[in-house]
Amino acid sequence: MKSFKINDNDSKIPSGFKTPEGYFEALESKILTQLPSHEPKVIAFYKRKSTWYYAAAAAVVVMLSIPIYQNFFKSSGEVDAIVLEDYITTHADISAEDLATILEEEDLEKIKLELNLGDEAIEDILLNNNDLEQYILD
Amino acid sequence: MQDEKNFVRELLDPKTQNVAFQKLLRDYQKPLYHHIRNIVLNHDDADDVLQNTFIKVFQHLRNFKGESKLFSWMYRIATNEAITFINQKAKKNGITSEALQSKIVDNLKADEYFDGSDIQIKLQKAIAILPEKQQLVFKMKYFEEIKYEDMSEILGTSVGALKASYHHAVKKIEEFMNSR
């Protein structure tokens, strides 16, 4: 008896498997109905990455604008010294005598230091000031 | 290769996807069915695995990078699905996958979707005693006539190793067929 040889093409053995009648014809529609649809995925608002990015950006903007806001609307009790001086000299109906009365001793000392007048300068002012007698009397 | 690139583009474009996928189904349903059937042996099981394979192909198309041929990629999915199926079925029955396949082969004569002769049943029994990888290589070469180069892409094994595996499988089968 001839021994069985796999590589003998004359005696190639098929698998023997068969399919039901019309199997492949029906298969296509069976598979197509099972495929996922193309509906856009609905993602909850709070789950979207973009929501968190926008929230983070908004938080940064708010944090940065707080100091700017505070600076812009700052109601300072202090008025700029130069502005005040300019106002007093150009607008205020206030004399040097009134100023001398209003200002405190320490303010006058401060002015004296700032002016930093030498003795010659003081003598010059006294000599040229006609109201000197009046100041002495007051 | 360019034709395949264009075809994959059509498969990924929602406007052309349905028509392209129907063509894919028509071109590959029979060879993939026979490949799967050779592994799982039973028609109903092959039907389940084939449908799962095509659904997986559809779902993972955007991951196909074109590093292998499209059909190699699909065969790889089909092979993995079939082997996983067999292993899960064997586990459910509390036996090994080899034992399960032997059991199925022993009952082939009673299978309404098997019209093989005694020698065909004997050949299936001979194949069932081989290690899993050798069985696969033998079936793909002998029944499906897949080239070694394509088989290498599908199974991720070198051509040399596949040739050696087939050679060993042939020797054992011939011994079995000629001994009884």
HADDOCK unambig.tbl for C-alpha pairs under 7 A between the chains (distance, minus, plus):
assign (segid A and resid 3 and name CA) (segid B and resid 178 and name CA) 6.07 0.50 0.50
assign (segid A and resid 4 and name CA) (segid B and resid 174 and name CA) 6.13 0.50 0.50
assign (segid A and resid 4 and name CA) (segid B and resid 177 and name CA) 6.49 0.50 0.50
assign (segid A and resid 4 and name CA) (segid B and resid 178 and name CA) 6.05 0.50 0.50
assign (segid A and resid 5 and name CA) (segid B and resid 174 and name CA) 6.24 0.50 0.50
assign (segid A and resid 6 and name CA) (segid B and resid 170 and name CA) 6.47 0.50 0.50
assign (segid A and resid 6 and name CA) (segid B and resid 174 and name CA) 6.74 0.50 0.50
assign (segid A and resid 13 and name CA) (segid B and resid 120 and name CA) 6.60 0.50 0.50
assign (segid A and resid 14 and name CA) (segid B and resid 143 and name CA) 6.60 0.50 0.50
assign (segid A and resid 15 and name CA) (segid B and resid 120 and name CA) 6.52 0.50 0.50
assign (segid A and resid 15 and name CA) (segid B and resid 143 and name CA) 6.61 0.50 0.50
assign (segid A and resid 16 and name CA) (segid B and resid 114 and name CA) 5.62 0.50 0.50
assign (segid A and resid 16 and name CA) (segid B and resid 115 and name CA) 5.49 0.50 0.50
assign (segid A and resid 16 and name CA) (segid B and resid 116 and name CA) 4.22 0.50 0.50
assign (segid A and resid 16 and name CA) (segid B and resid 120 and name CA) 6.45 0.50 0.50
assign (segid A and resid 17 and name CA) (segid B and resid 113 and name CA) 6.15 0.50 0.50
assign (segid A and resid 17 and name CA) (segid B and resid 114 and name CA) 4.66 0.50 0.50
assign (segid A and resid 17 and name CA) (segid B and resid 115 and name CA) 6.51 0.50 0.50
assign (segid A and resid 18 and name CA) (segid B and resid 113 and name CA) 5.11 0.50 0.50
assign (segid A and resid 18 and name CA) (segid B and resid 114 and name CA) 5.71 0.50 0.50
assign (segid A and resid 18 and name CA) (segid B and resid 115 and name CA) 6.96 0.50 0.50
assign (segid A and resid 19 and name CA) (segid B and resid 43 and name CA) 6.97 0.50 0.50
assign (segid A and resid 19 and name CA) (segid B and resid 113 and name CA) 6.00 0.50 0.50
assign (segid A and resid 28 and name CA) (segid B and resid 25 and name CA) 6.53 0.50 0.50
assign (segid A and resid 31 and name CA) (segid B and resid 51 and name CA) 6.05 0.50 0.50
assign (segid A and resid 35 and name CA) (segid B and resid 55 and name CA) 6.24 0.50 0.50
